[in-house]
């Protein structure tokens, strides 16, 4: 038998391993016909506590083995971390397969961004692929997605990176209240077969772990704080040359060149990310003191000297955005913005076509 929350095979001989449930609890729930949840999912559901059993290291390998058995793929991504979750390696793996891309968390974008603008931006990124902008939080777009899936005659394989909201979406689509949903990565531990009210069969898979999101470098409780945000914070800057802009403690911008008109840009990130402007001298004096305390993330005392940093000079034009994987993005309203970006060596970044219209006042 499998856990109804995460899909792991239930077992009572190895505490701390996937699917563990005490034998007496298993027997009692079976007799009472109560939901069969492993200990981890039970504590996650009732206490908000994750008894971590480690990352799903072989998720990509398992996915490769599963793909030939399915004729339709549901690929779930996070619009607030699009480049980090619409992974090149996954896109290449799915080449030639019928794929529907589900773009979650559109409710976190500023209200002034219209759904038509979101759709046009996604069309520019996804080309001919079919896609559905949705919100697992509000339910937006999920009825239409469910109706589309219920027209298919065969099961769909559901894939996505960790923390894109896969379990939340499936819980909504299938009206299954016992799926384990949390802000911890890797909630789904095994293949989980689900069915929508109209009969569509969805086979959930463990989230694909990443290695280049800033959240991958944080301890689970700190990463959870960032993911728990139900909105994005936004702050506008008009700095002079040489000024330092911190986006938390693990990302900063140094303004390298300023024309007669200073650049104007907005930073979009979780409310748990501290945004702060200062001078270079002040930064040099206080950085180690601020890091992990005033400048978060990280959360709590951390030695910044233990991090391998990389620095790169970039120019971002008015119609572009600088994205830092797992953290947020910088949207240039008046440019060009010429900066030195400093981030941990393993964290990815990119410059993209703007999601937020630079002419938008709010």
C-alpha positions in Angstrom: 0.0 0.0 0.0 1.1 3.6 -0.6 0.8 6.8 1.4 -2.2 8.8 0.2 -0.2 12.0 0.8 3.1 11.5 -0.9 2.9 8.2 -2.8 5.7 6.5 -0.9 5.3 2.7 -0.3 4.2 2.3 3.4 6.6 0.4 5.6 7.0 0.1 9.4 10.5 -1.4 9.7 12.7 1.7 8.9 11.9 4.9 10.9 13.2 8.0 9.1 12.9 6.4 5.7 10.2 7.2 3.1 6.8 5.7 3.8 7.4 5.0 7.5 4.3 4.4 9.7 4.3 2.6 13.0 2.7 -0.8 12.6 0.1 -0.3 15.3 -0.9 3.0 13.7 -1.2 1.3 10.3 -3.4 -1.5 11.6 -5.6 1.0 13.5 -6.1 3.3 10.5 -6.8 0.3 8.2 -9.4 -1.0 10.6 -11.0 2.4 10.9 -10.8 3.0 7.2 -9.0 6.2 7.9 -6.6 7.9 5.4 -3.3 5.9 5.2 -0.7 8.6 5.7 3.0 8.0 6.4 4.3 9.5 9.6 6.0 12.3 7.7 2.7 13.3 5.9 0.7 13.0 9.0 2.9 15.4 10.9 3.2 17.7 7.9 -0.6 17.9 7.7 -1.4 18.2 11.4 1.6 20.0 12.8 3.3 21.7 9.8 6.4 19.7 10.6 8.5 18.0 8.0 10.4 14.9 9.1 12.9 15.3 6.3 14.0 12.1 4.5 16.5 13.9 2.2 16.3 15.1 -1.4 15.0 13.0 -4.3 18.4 12.6 -5.9 17.3 10.1 -8.5 14.2 12.0 -9.7 15.5 12.8 -13.1 16.6 9.3 -13.7 13.3 7.9 -12.7 11.6 10.4 -15.0 13.6 9.2 -18.0 12.4 5.7 -17.3 8.8 6.7 -16.9 8.4 8.9 -20.0 8.1 6.2 -22.6 5.0 4.9 -20.8 3.0 8.1 -21.2 1.6 10.0 -24.2 0.9 13.3 -22.5 3.0 15.3 -20.1 1.8 18.0 -17.7 4.8 20.2 -17.0 4.2 22.6 -14.0 6.4 25.7 -13.6 6.5 28.7 -11.4 6.0 32.1 -13.1 7.8 33.9 -10.3 10.9 31.7 -11.0 10.2 30.8 -14.6 13.8 30.4 -15.9 14.8 28.3 -13.0 11.8 25.9 -13.2 11.3 25.8 -17.0 14.5 23.8 -17.2 16.5 23.4 -20.4 17.3 19.8 -19.4 13.6 19.0 -18.9 12.6 20.7 -22.1 15.1 18.7 -24.0 14.0 15.5 -22.3 10.4 16.2 -23.4 11.2 16.9 -27.0 8.7 15.3 -29.3 6.2 14.6 -26.6 2.7 16.2 -26.3 3.3 18.7 -23.5 1.0 21.0 -21.7 2.8 23.7 -19.6 0.9 24.8 -16.4 2.3 28.1 -15.2 1.5 28.5 -11.5 1.5 31.4 -9.0 0.2 34.1 -11.4 -1.6 35.5 -8.4 1.7 36.7 -7.0 2.3 39.1 -9.9 1.2 42.8 -9.5 -2.5 43.2 -10.0 -1.8 45.8 -12.7 -0.3 43.1 -14.9 -3.3 41.8 -17.0 -3.9 38.2 -17.9 -3.5 39.1 -21.6 -0.1 40.5 -20.9 0.9 37.3 -19.0 -0.4 35.2 -21.9 1.5 37.1 -24.5 4.7 36.9 -22.5 4.3 33.2 -22.1 3.5 32.7 -25.8 6.8 34.5 -26.6 8.7 32.1 -24.3 6.9 28.9 -25.0 6.2 29.2 -28.7 3.7 26.6 -30.0 3.4 24.7 -26.7 0.0 24.7 -25.1 -0.1 26.4 -21.8 -2.4 27.4 -18.9 -1.7 30.3 -16.5 -3.1 29.2 -13.2 -3.1 29.9 -9.5 -3.3 27.0 -7.0 -4.0 29.6 -4.3 -7.1 31.2 -5.8 -8.1 28.5 -8.2 -7.8 30.7 -11.3 -7.6 28.7 -14.5 -7.9 25.3 -12.9 -11.4 24.5 -14.1 -10.4 25.1 -17.7 -7.3 23.0 -17.2 -9.3 20.2 -15.6 -11.8 20.2 -18.5 -9.0 20.0 -21.0 -7.4 17.0 -19.2 -10.8 15.2 -18.9 -10.9 15.1 -22.7 -7.8 12.9 -22.9 -8.3 9.2 -23.2 -5.0 8.2 -21.5 -3.2 9.2 -18.3 -1.0 12.3 -18.0 2.4 12.2 -16.3 2.8 15.3 -14.1 6.3 16.7 -13.7 8.0 19.8 -12.3 10.8 21.0 -10.2 10.5 21.2 -6.4 8.4 24.0 -4.9 6.5 24.9 -8.1 3.2 24.1 -6.4 2.6 20.7 -8.1 0.9 19.1 -5.1 -1.3 22.1 -4.5 -2.5 22.1 -8.1 -3.2 18.4 -8.1 -5.1 18.7 -4.8 -7.3 21.3 -6.5 -7.7 19.3 -9.7 -8.6 16.1 -8.0 -10.4 17.5 -5.0 -8.1 15.3 -2.9 -7.7 16.8 0.5 -5.1 14.2 1.6 -2.3 15.1 -0.8 0.7 16.4 1.2 1.1 20.1 0.4 4.0 22.1 2.0 6.6 24.7 1.3 9.4 22.2 1.9 11.1 20.8 -1.3 10.5 17.2 -2.3 7.1 16.6 -0.6 6.1 14.0 -3.2 8.3 10.9 -2.6 6.9 8.4 -5.1 4.7 8.0 -8.1 1.1 8.8 -7.1 -1.9 8.0 -9.3 -4.8 10.4 -9.0 -8.1 11.0 -10.7 -10.2 14.1 -11.4 -13.9 14.1 -10.7 -14.4 13.8 -14.5 -12.1 10.7 -14.8 -8.8 12.2 -16.0 -5.9 10.1 -14.6 -2.9 12.1 -13.4 0.3 10.4 -12.3 2.4 12.6 -10.1 6.1 12.3 -9.8 8.7 13.5 -7.3 9.8 17.1 -7.8 13.0 17.5 -9.8 15.7 19.0 -7.5 17.7 21.9 -8.8 21.2 23.0 -8.0 21.3 26.7 -9.1 18.4 28.4 -7.2 19.4 30.6 -4.3 16.9 28.7 -2.2 18.9 25.5 -2.8 21.7 27.0 -0.7 19.5 27.8 2.3 18.5 25.6 5.2 14.9 24.2 4.7 13.3 26.5 7.3 14.8 29.6 5.7 13.8 28.4 2.2 10.3 27.8 3.5 10.0 31.4 4.7 10.6 32.6 1.1 8.2 30.2 -0.4 5.4 30.9 2.1 5.0 34.4 0.7 1.6 35.0 -0.8 2.6 38.1 -2.6 5.8 39.8 -3.9 7.3 42.9 -2.5 8.4 45.6 -4.8 10.7 48.6 -4.3 11.8 51.3 -6.7 15.4 52.6 -6.8 17.0 55.5 -8.6 20.6 55.2 -7.3 23.8 57.1 -8.2 27.0 55.7 -9.5 28.9 53.5 -7.0 25.8 52.8 -4.8 25.2 49.3 -3.6 21.7 47.6 -3.7 21.3 44.5 -1.6 18.7 41.9 -2.5 19.0 40.0 0.7 22.5 39.1 1.9 23.4 36.8 -0.9 22.8 39.1 -3.9 23.9 42.7 -4.5 24.2 45.1 -7.3 26.9 47.8 -7.6 25.9 50.7 -10.0 28.8 51.1 -12.4 27.8 53.8 -14.8 25.2 56.5 -14.6 24.3 58.9 -17.4 22.7 62.3 -16.9 19.4 60.6 -16.2 19.9 58.1 -13.5 18.5 54.6 -14.2 15.2 53.7 -12.5 14.4 50.1 -11.7 12.1 48.0 -9.5 13.1 44.9 -7.6 10.5 42.1 -7.2 11.1 39.5 -4.4 9.5 37.7 -1.5 8.6 40.0 1.5 11.2 38.0 3.5 14.0 39.3 1.2 15.5 42.5 2.7 16.0 45.2 0.0 18.5 47.8 1.1 20.6 50.6 -0.6 23.9 51.8 0.9 27.4 53.1 0.0 30.3 50.9 -0.8 32.2 52.1 2.3 29.3 51.4 4.5 29.0 47.9 3.0 32.6 47.1 3.6 32.3 48.2 7.2 29.1 46.4 8.1 28.6 43.5 5.6 29.7 40.7 7.9 27.6 42.1 10.8 24.5 42.5 8.6 24.7 39.2 6.7 22.0 36.8 7.9 20.7 39.3 10.5 19.7 42.6 8.9 20.3 41.3 5.4 18.1 38.1 4.9 18.3 35.6 3.4 20.2 33.7 4.8 18.4 33.4 8.1 20.5 33.6 11.2 24.3 33.8 11.6 26.3 32.7 8.6 29.9 33.4 7.7 29.9 35.1 4.3 33.6 34.2 3.9 32.6 30.5 3.6 30.6 31.3 0.4 32.3 31.2 -3.0 31.1 34.4 -4.8 31.1 35.3 -8.4 31.0 38.9 -9.9 29.9 39.8 -13.4 29.3 43.1 -15.2 25.9 43.4 -16.9 23.9 45.9 -18.9 20.1 45.7 -18.6 18.1 47.8 -21.0 14.7 49.4 -20.4 12.7 46.6 -21.8 14.6 43.9 -19.9 14.8 42.2 -16.5 17.7 40.6 -14.6 16.5 37.4 -13.0 18.4 35.7 -10.1 17.2 32.1 -9.8 15.3 31.4 -6.6 15.3 35.0 -5.5 13.5 37.5 -7.7 14.1 39.9 -10.5 15.1 43.5 -11.4 12.8 45.3 -13.8 14.4 48.4 -15.5 12.0 51.3 -16.0 14.6 53.7 -17.3 17.9 52.5 -18.5 20.4 51.3 -19.4 21.3 49.9 -16.0 25.0 49.0 -15.9 25.9 46.9 -12.8 28.2 44.5 -11.2 26.2 41.5 -9.9 27.5 39.6 -7.0 25.9 36.2 -6.1 27.1 32.8 -4.9 29.0 30.9 -7.5 26.4 28.2 -8.0 23.4 30.5 -8.4 22.1 31.1 -11.9 21.0 34.3 -13.5 19.7 35.6 -16.8 18.6 38.7 -18.6 15.2 38.3 -20.2 12.4 40.1 -22.0 10.5 42.1 -19.4 7.5 40.5 -17.8 6.6 43.8 -16.1 5.8 46.7 -18.6 8.5 49.3 -17.9 6.0 52.1 -18.6 3.7 50.9 -15.9 3.6 53.4 -13.0 2.3 50.9 -10.5 
